[in-house]
């Protein structure tokens, strides 16, 4: 079960990136390319295990809420409200399990 949650966490990360791209392409093609690039850069700098500027504790929680929240907001802005709610629910459940299991 714990290994499955790690897989879900990874898929949620990809979902947030895809959400940003989807929203961006509904606005313009350059934004469709730039939005996920910005999220990738932020994850590389602050969120990844080998991040240059690691954040922990409350700062980590805040970063992840903003990062994954950006994917949810992007889906809402693109008109995919049901998918935004699905992504938000998956984030809450999976991140809660990860915290409980020390992942």
C-alpha positions as CSV (number, residue, x, y, z in Angstrom):
1,X,0.0,0.0,0.0
2,X,2.8,2.4,0.8
3,X,4.5,1.7,-2.5
4,X,1.3,2.3,-4.3
5,X,1.0,5.7,-2.6
6,X,4.4,6.7,-3.8
7,X,3.2,5.9,-7.3
8,X,0.1,8.0,-6.8
9,X,2.2,10.9,-5.5
10,X,4.3,10.8,-8.7
11,X,1.2,10.7,-10.8
12,X,-0.2,13.7,-8.9
13,X,3.0,15.6,-9.7
14,X,2.6,14.8,-13.4
15,X,-1.1,15.8,-13.1
16,X,-0.2,19.2,-11.7
17,X,2.2,19.8,-14.6
18,X,-0.4,18.6,-17.2
19,X,-3.0,20.9,-15.6
20,X,-0.7,23.9,-15.9
21,X,0.0,23.0,-19.5
22,X,-3.7,22.5,-20.3
23,X,-4.7,25.8,-18.8
24,X,-1.8,27.6,-20.6
25,X,-2.8,26.2,-24.0
26,X,-6.4,27.4,-23.4
27,X,-4.9,30.9,-23.2
28,X,-2.0,30.8,-25.7
29,X,0.5,28.3,-26.9
30,X,3.5,30.1,-25.4
31,X,1.8,30.0,-22.0
32,X,1.0,26.3,-22.5
33,X,4.7,25.7,-22.8
34,X,5.8,28.2,-20.1
35,X,3.4,27.3,-17.3
36,X,4.7,23.7,-16.7
37,X,8.3,24.9,-17.2
38,X,7.8,27.3,-14.3
39,X,6.4,24.6,-12.1
40,X,9.3,22.2,-13.0
41,X,11.8,25.0,-12.2
42,X,10.2,25.6,-8.8
43,X,10.1,21.9,-8.0
44,X,13.8,21.5,-9.0
45,X,14.8,24.5,-6.8
46,X,12.6,23.8,-3.7
47,X,10.7,20.5,-3.8
48,X,12.9,17.7,-5.2
49,X,15.0,15.5,-3.0
50,X,18.1,17.1,-4.6
51,X,16.8,20.6,-4.5
52,X,19.3,23.5,-4.3
53,X,17.2,25.3,-1.7
54,X,15.5,22.5,0.4
55,X,12.5,23.5,2.4
56,X,11.3,21.6,5.4
57,X,8.6,21.7,8.1
58,X,5.9,24.4,7.6
59,X,7.8,25.9,4.7
60,X,7.6,22.5,2.9
61,X,3.9,22.2,3.6
62,X,3.3,25.7,2.3
63,X,5.4,25.1,-0.8
64,X,3.5,21.9,-1.7
65,X,0.1,23.5,-1.0
66,X,1.0,26.3,-3.4
67,X,2.6,24.0,-6.0
68,X,-0.1,21.4,-6.1
69,X,-2.7,24.2,-5.6
70,X,-1.5,25.8,-8.8
71,X,-2.5,22.6,-10.7
72,X,-5.9,22.6,-9.1
73,X,-6.4,26.4,-9.8
74,X,-5.2,25.9,-13.4
75,X,-7.9,23.2,-14.0
76,X,-10.6,25.5,-12.5
77,X,-9.4,28.4,-14.7
78,X,-9.5,26.2,-17.8
79,X,-13.1,25.2,-17.0
80,X,-12.4,21.7,-15.8
81,X,-14.0,22.0,-12.4
82,X,-14.7,18.4,-11.8
83,X,-11.1,17.4,-12.7
84,X,-9.9,20.1,-10.4
85,X,-11.9,18.7,-7.5
86,X,-10.6,15.2,-8.3
87,X,-7.0,16.4,-8.3
88,X,-7.5,18.3,-5.1
89,X,-9.0,15.2,-3.4
90,X,-6.2,13.0,-4.6
91,X,-3.7,15.5,-3.3
92,X,-5.3,15.7,0.1
93,X,-5.7,11.9,0.5
94,X,-2.3,10.9,-0.9
95,X,-0.3,13.6,0.9
96,X,-2.1,12.8,4.2
97,X,-1.2,9.1,3.8
98,X,2.4,10.1,3.0
99,X,2.6,12.1,6.1
100,X,1.2,9.3,8.2
101,X,3.6,6.8,6.7
102,X,6.6,9.0,6.8
103,X,7.1,9.1,3.0
